[in-house]
Amino acid sequence: MNDFEQDNLLTHINIPADLRKLPVEKLEQVCRELRQYIIEVLSKNPGHLGASLGVVELTVALHYVFNTPDDRIVWDVGHQAYSHKILTGRRDAFPTLRQLKGISGFPNPFESEYDAFIAGHASNSISAALGMSIACELGGVKDHNVVAVIGDGAMTGGLAFEGLNNVSTNPNNLLIILNDNDMAIDQSVGGLSRYLVNITTSHTYNRIRYYIYKVFRKLHLISEKRRENILRFNNSLKALLNRQHNLFEGFSIRYFGPIDGHDVQDLVQKLNDIKNMKGPKLLHIKTKKGKGFKPAEDSAIEWHAPGKFNIDTGQRIVPQKLDTPQLYQDVFGHTLVELAKQDKRVVGVTPAMPTGCSMTCLFKVFPDRAFDVGIAEGHAVTFSAGMAKEGMIPFCNIYSSFMQRAYDHVIHDVAIQKLHVIFCLDRAGLVGEDGATHQGVFDMAYLRPIPNLTIASPINEWDLRNLMFTAYHATNPFVIRYPRGKGTLNDWQNEMEILPVGKGRKLRDGHQVAVLSIGPIGNEVVKAIDLIMNSQTDLNNGLADGNLSVAHYDMIFLKPLDETILHEVGKNFSRIVTVEDGIIAGGFGSAVMEFMAENGYSVEIKRIGIRDRFVEHGSIPELYKICGMDAASIAQTICS
């Protein structure tokens, strides 16, 4: 695919106001150019391809019809908003997508006034947009439209239904656009998904409704006070003609669709027709994930975020694995299958992430014991609790940052009852390019205060397998957190063993400084101590001269802590450094400080981890350096 010609339309669109100067007949060309640009950039700089290609026409139509940024567009599941970013002043910056100091992969109000609301986790758009719409009404700003764009499986989230339930209770003119592509990241699941695929609109009904509308207007029978009764009558008439009740109209929301989401001119017409209608309304559009790039259309799951690829051949550029370490997620997936083969009580649960967490391994071998519950983290936890109550052993795999959405369920439905649910928190710690909404840095701090939980983190793949085996043999709720990406071992498939709960290990002897780490970040500590030991010939780096004696303990368990190690360290060291891949406020380092204070040890403690901040997007090495968590920075802290 060649570079664009200088006189193409996209190069002249710097803000949506420029787009609105074009005749509607030119919008199809804009859509083609947008697709080409997204494909060109993402082939070299990986990002979320499929979802963004699927909403190109919708994005163009929205910015053409609505007066953004005064009119608000609230995106749900923000990885579909690339064309939105390109049209709203970030075209030239688009190649910096997801790079350090570049533009975010998700809408972010701090980045642009056109990004009306944050969009990293799913299902929040309706609630947020409803709040904005009612605020406009209360503030007397009657001419501002608010649009919620929800799709990619986000309608399965409970928050979406809580928002829908409130849409008709207060005066508002909210427009909800349901981008229905029958997909989340993996295939959408559940009754709602099947319902959205099958729903229809009757042409006979539309003709009758329009005729009745004209008659009522002529007789002055339509008013806002009568709108609810008329809407209920319309809903009943549609159900009679369609022989199907409409879910959304059951919420007293005016429903339109489904329509072709790739016909930009028709979208413009439909949006113009309904945008000034009073009361809440929903436009249901049908789109195809990966639209315009055949490999992505044919394999939407694989091309959700494909990495680098060859545009001409459609081949993904996947680095050869050779004899390199496995991804932590793959170690989890294969180990889960091993445990499931040993015990028919072992089951797997994931909220819409079977590919991302490698639970696809279990789906292939034991499909009746693997459950994808859709984008519904709270349900995933309570569903797992229900199975555990009846004697099953559920491994519930949820990304760390998404586990935040199920916090009450962990406390109320699992921990209080001491149910044997094993939570495997993938993407724990800094995750890199996905940025602030996805960094899994809070789990240790928010889970540590909950009674009855065991919380652990492996330093490598062997310990991940050992911890899964240990958790399987436990009887109480068990949390295992591990990072995104590869481990450190080429030979990862060890003979699993039960680890003593609450016991760490000493990795290196020393007598001056004790470094306590938890999880894979301990590998950076190993490198840091090696730097210190080898620094006698390089005194300009500010390190010690190689004579500093540093002990290193891998604690493994956050809860319960290894008190034997902590007493040993408290008695024998005057300086302690704690290292964790998580927020330090309330996390591992805080737990160590609490122990030392409560047991009367007077010791200097320095904590390495994430300070009181949200961490931006960038590569893991870049973010480690920014947060002082890379080997060189850790070495400096140890020696300071």
LODO-197448 format. One record per residue (C-alpha): x, y, z. Coordinates in steps of 0.1 Angstrom, whole numbers, padded with zeros to 4 digits, always signed. Layout:
XYZ...
// end
This chain:
+0000+0000+0000+0015+0033-0011+0017+0065+0008-0012+0089+0003-0011+0115-0025-0008+0151-0012-0042+0161-0024-0061+0134-0006-0090+0144+0017-0076+0131+0050-0046+0155+0049-0070+0184+0049-0090+0172+0079-0073+0186+0110-0104+0188+0132-0140+0176+0127-0151+0210+0115-0130+0204+0084-0148+0171+0078-0182+0189+0080-0172+0212+0051-0172+0182+0027-0203+0171+0007-0218+0139+0020-0208+0122-0012-0171+0125-0003-0174+0107+0030-0169+0073+0015-0135+0084+0002-0126+0097+0037-0135+0063+0051-0112+0045+0026-0083+0069+0034-0088+0064+0071-0087+0026+0068-0056+0028+0047-0039+0051+0071-0048+0029+0102-0036-0003+0084-0004+0014+0073+0005+0027+0107-0005-0004+0127+0015-0027+0103+0046-0011+0117+0035+0001+0152+0013-0026+0168-0021-0017+0182-0058-0027+0182-0066-0032+0145-0098-0051+0142-0122-0030+0163-0110+0004+0149-0114-0008+0113-0150-0018+0121-0162+0016+0132-0146+0039+0105-0179+0048+0089-0196+0053+0122-0169+0076+0134-0170+0097+0102-0208+0099+0104-0207+0109+0141-0183+0137+0136-0201+0148+0104-0235+0150+0120-0227+0162+0155-0209+0194+0165-0180+0179+0184-0165+0188+0208-0195+0207+0221-0216+0176+0214-0201+0148+0234-0192+0113+0221-0185+0088+0248-0166+0058+0236-0170+0024+0253-0141+0000+0249-0117+0027+0238-0096+0005+0215-0122+0012+0187-0114+0049+0187-0084+0052+0164-0102+0069+0135-0117+0092+0161-0082+0102+0172-0071+0108+0136-0101+0130+0128-0097+0151+0160-0063+0167+0156-0040+0137+0161-0035+0125+0125+0002+0134+0124+0008+0121+0159-0010+0088+0151+0023+0069+0144+0033+0076+0180+0003+0055+0192+0010+0037+0225+0046+0048+0226+0062+0067+0255+0052+0104+0253+0031+0095+0222-0007+0094+0220-0027+0070+0241-0043+0039+0227-0075+0049+0244-0096+0081+0247-0082+0103+0274-0097+0137+0282-0062+0150+0293-0051+0144+0257-0079+0160+0238-0111+0180+0244-0127+0156+0218-0122+0127+0242-0153+0132+0263-0146+0105+0289-0119+0079+0298-0124+0046+0280-0101+0017+0290-0124-0008+0307-0157-0018+0292-0194-0010+0299-0191+0025+0314-0203+0046+0284-0240+0046+0290-0237+0056+0327-0212+0083+0320-0231+0097+0290-0263+0097+0309-0247+0117+0336-0234+0142+0311-0268+0144+0293-0286+0151+0326-0259+0176+0336-0265+0195+0303-0302+0196+0311-0297+0208+0346-0271+0233+0335-0294+0248+0309-0272+0237+0280-0300+0225+0258-0282+0224+0225-0255+0199+0234-0260+0163+0223-0245+0134+0241-0238+0101+0224-0227+0068+0239-0210+0043+0216-0210+0008+0231-0199-0024+0214-0173-0051+0212-0192-0072+0238-0194-0044+0263-0232-0047+0265-0228-0079+0285-0213-0059+0314-0236-0054+0343-0229-0016+0345-0243-0012+0310-0276-0026+0322-0276-0004+0353-0272+0025+0330-0300+0014+0307-0323+0009+0337-0318+0046+0346-0319+0061+0312-0357+0065+0312-0361+0077+0348-0348+0112+0343-0354+0137+0314-0326+0133+0289-0320+0131+0252-0292+0105+0252-0284+0087+0220-0270+0052+0225-0253+0036+0195-0249-0001+0198-0221-0012+0176-0230-0049+0171-0202-0069+0155-0210-0102+0174-0175-0099+0190-0157-0088+0221-0120-0098+0218-0129-0134+0215-0163-0145+0202-0192-0129+0221-0211-0153+0243-0244-0155+0261-0281-0150+0254-0278-0113+0248-0253-0118+0221-0276-0142+0203-0305-0118+0208-0285-0089+0191-0276-0111+0162-0313-0121+0156-0331-0089+0163-0350-0073+0134-0370-0042+0126-0403-0044+0107-0408-0022+0077-0445-0026+0081-0443-0013+0116-0422+0017+0105-0448+0027+0079-0477+0024+0103-0458+0043+0130-0450+0071+0107-0486+0074+0096-0499+0074+0132-0472+0100+0141-0484+0124+0114-0521+0119+0124-0513+0125+0161-0493+0156+0153-0521+0170+0131-0546+0164+0159-0522+0179+0186-0523+0146+0205-0485+0143+0209-0468+0160+0239-0440+0153+0263-0465+0142+0289-0480+0117+0266-0447+0105+0252-0443+0075+0276-0478+0062+0268-0472+0066+0231-0438+0049+0233-0454+0020+0252-0481+0017+0225-0454+0018+0198-0435-0009+0216-0466-0031+0218-0474-0025+0181-0438-0035+0171-0439-0066+0192-0472-0076+0176-0460-0071+0141-0425-0086+0147-0437-0114+0170-0407-0104+0191-0403-0081+0221-0376-0056+0219-0353-0056+0250-0343-0019+0247-0378-0006+0243-0386-0026+0274-0365+0000+0291-0386+0027+0275-0358+0036+0251-0368+0044+0215-0351+0017+0193-0340+0021+0157-0323-0006+0136-0305-0027+0130-0289-0009+0100-0257-0014+0080-0229+0002+0100-0207+0004+0069-0230+0026+0048-0217+0060+0058-0243+0081+0038-0272+0061+0053-0256+0065+0088-0255+0103+0083-0291+0103+0072-0303+0082+0101-0283+0102+0127-0297+0134+0113-0332+0120+0115-0330+0110+0151-0305+0134+0167-0330+0160+0177-0358+0136+0189-0367+0141+0225-0361+0114+0250-0335+0085+0251-0330+0065+0219-0308+0037+0207-0295+0031+0172-0285-0005+0165-0258-0009+0138-0243-0040+0124-0206-0039+0116-0178-0063+0108-0147-0063+0130-0116-0058+0108-0137-0044+0079-0116-0034+0049-0087-0057+0055-0095-0093+0045-0072-0111+0069-0087-0092+0098-0122-0099+0085-0115-0136+0082-0099-0140+0116-0112-0113+0140-0098-0129+0171-0063-0132+0158-0063-0097+0143-0078-0080+0174-0042-0068+0182-0020-0086+0157+0014-0070+0163+0034-0061+0132+0022-0075+0098+0029-0074+0061+0002-0054+0044+0006-0069+0010+0007-0106+0020-0015-0103+0051+0010-0123+0071+0016-0114+0108+0053-0109+0116+0057-0132+0146+0092-0135+0161+0104-0171+0160+0101-0187+0194+0130-0211+0190+0142-0220+0225+0130-0189+0243+0109-0187+0275+0072-0191+0274+0046-0164+0280+0034-0165+0316-0002-0168+0302+0008-0199+0282+0024-0215+0313-0009-0209+0331-0029-0224+0303-0009-0256+0299-0006-0260+0337-0044-0257+0341-0049-0285+0316-0025-0307+0335-0045-0301+0367-0078-0306+0350-0065-0340+0337-0057-0350+0373-0091-0339+0388-0124-0336+0372-0134-0309+0398-0110-0284+0382-0128-0258+0360-0117-0226+0344-0136-0192+0343-0126-0161+0324-0145-0129+0316-0141-0126+0278-0104-0133+0278-0099-0170+0268-0072-0161+0242-0056-0134+0262-0051-0156+0293-0046-0188+0273-0076-0206+0288-0082-0216+0252-0059-0246+0261-0086-0258+0285-0114-0251+0260-0097-0274+0235-0093-0303+0259-0122-0299+0283-0148-0276+0266-0175-0285+0291-0153-0274+0320-0141-0240+0306-0164-0210+0309-0162-0176+0291-0188-0155+0308-0183-0124+0287-0173-0089+0299-0186-0095+0334-0159-0097+0360-0182-0095+0390-0203-0123+0376-0171-0143+0369-0162-0141+0406-0196-0150+0420-0202-0177+0394-0169-0192+0405-0180-0189+0441-0212-0208+0433-0192-0236+0417-0168-0238+0446-0197-0240+0471-0208-0271+0454-0173-0288+0454-0157-0277+0422-0122-0261+0421-0125-0230+0399-0094-0213+0385-0108-0178+0378-0085-0159+0355-0090-0121+0354-0066-0094+0343-0053-0075+0374-0067-0041+0364-0101-0057+0355-0103-0074+0389-0109-0040+0404-0144-0042+0389-0152-0073+0411-0139-0061+0444-0171-0065+0464-0177-0099+0449-0143-0111+0462-0151-0099+0497-0188-0108+0499-0191-0139+0478-0157-0156+0482-0137-0144+0512-0164-0143+0539-0174-0179+0530-0137-0190+0527-0146-0206+0494-0119-0225+0475-0117-0201+0445-0082-0197+0429-0078-0162+0414-0051-0160+0387-0044-0124+0381-0028-0121+0346-0012-0088+0335-0003-0079+0371+0022-0051+0375+0031-0027+0347+0017-0039+0314+0033-0013+0291+0017+0002+0260-0020+0000+0271-0013+0026+0297-0030+0039+0329-0063+0021+0325-0046-0013+0322-0016-0011+0345-0022-0039+0370-0005-0022+0399-0032-0020+0426-0041-0056+0433-0017-0062+0462-0028-0031+0480-0065-0036+0475-0065-0074+0482-0041-0074+0512-0066-0062+0538-0092-0089+0529-0093-0117+0555-0091-0153+0545-0071-0146+0513-0037-0162+0505-0018-0139+0481+0013-0149+0462+0035-0141+0432+0060-0163+0415+0095-0152+0405+0095-0174+0375+0075-0200+0355+0084-0229+0379+0070-0211+0408+0038-0201+0388+0032-0239+0383+0041-0246+0419+0017-0220+0432-0011-0232+0410-0004-0267+0424-0003-0254+0459-0035-0234+0454-0052-0265+0440-0044-0284+0472-0055-0255+0495-0090-0251+0508-0093-0213+0511-0094-0185+0485-0060-0181+0468-0046-0153+0447-0017-0157+0423-0005-0126+0404+0019-0128+0375+0029-0104+0347+0023-0099+0310+0049-0113+0287+0076-0139+0288+0093-0155+0318+0129-0163+0323+0132-0201+0318+0136-0221+0286+0128-0253+0304+0096-0242+0322+0078-0275+0326+0090-0286+0360+0076-0314+0382+0051-0294+0403+0055-0293+0441+0035-0279+0469+0051-0248+0484+0048-0241+0521+0022-0213+0524+0037-0182+0539+0073-0191+0533+0099-0173+0512+0134-0182+0503+0169-0166+0506+0184-0162+0471+0217-0146+0482+0236-0142+0515+0247-0108+0527+0251-0089+0559+0248-0051+0552+0216-0046+0532+0187-0069+0529+0166-0067+0497+0131-0082+0500+0112-0087+0467+0080-0103+0456+0072-0117+0422+0091-0115+0389+0105-0081+0397+0129-0101+0418+0148-0109+0386+0156-0071+0382+0169-0073+0418+0192-0102+0408+0206-0081+0380+0209-0050+0403+0230-0069+0428+0252-0083+0400+0258-0047+0389+0268-0038+0424+0292-0067+0428+0308-0060+0394+0311-0022+0399+0346-0020+0415+0361-0011+0381+0335+0015+0373+0332+0039+0402+0317+0067+0381+0283+0052+0381+0277+0061+0417+0275+0025+0429+0295+0009+0457+0330-0004+0450+0318-0040+0450+0324-0046+0487+0288-0039+0497+0273-0071+0511+0237-0075+0499+0213-0102+0509+0183-0110+0487+0151-0127+0498+0123-0138+0475+0092-0136+0497+0068-0153+0473+0038-0147+0496+0024-0113+0504-0002-0129+0527+0007-0145+0550+0042-0129+0552+0071-0151+0561+0076-0138+0597+0107-0160+0602+0125-0142+0574+0112-0108+0587+0125-0115+0622+0158-0126+0608+0161-0094+0587+0149-0072+0615+0175-0086+0640+0205-0087+0616+0202-0057+0592+0200-0020+0598+0189-0013+0562+0161-0029+0542+0150-0023+0506+0117-0037+0494+0109-0041+0457+0075-0047+0442+0058-0043+0408+0029-0025+0422+0017+0006+0440+0037+0010+0472+0009+0026+0493-0006-0003+0511+0014-0029+0492+0043-0053+0500+0067-0026+0513+0040-0012+0535+0034-0047+0549+0071-0051+0558+0071-0016+0574+0041-0025+0595+0057-0057+0607+0090-0040+0617+0071-0013+0635+0048-0037+0654+0077-0059+0664+0099-0030+0676+0127-0032+0650+0144+0001+0644+0155-0003+0608+0158+0020+0578+0135+0009+0550+0134+0021+0514+0105+0010+0492+0108+0006+0455+0076+0004+0435+0051+0027+0419+0046+0060+0437+0013+0078+0441+0007+0082+0403-0010+0067+0373+0017+0054+0350+0015+0064+0313+0019+0041+0283+0053+0030+0270+0074-0001+0268+0081-0021+0300+0118-0012+0301+0110+0025+0297+0083+0024+0324+0106+0005+0348+0132+0032+0343+0107+0060+0349+0095+0043+0381+0130+0035+0394+0123-0002+0390+0150-0012+0365+0181-0030+0376+0203+0002+0374+0178+0022+0394+0174-0005+0420+0212-0008+0423+0214+0030+0429+0187+0028+0457+0205-0002+0474+0238+0017+0475+0223+0051+0485
// end
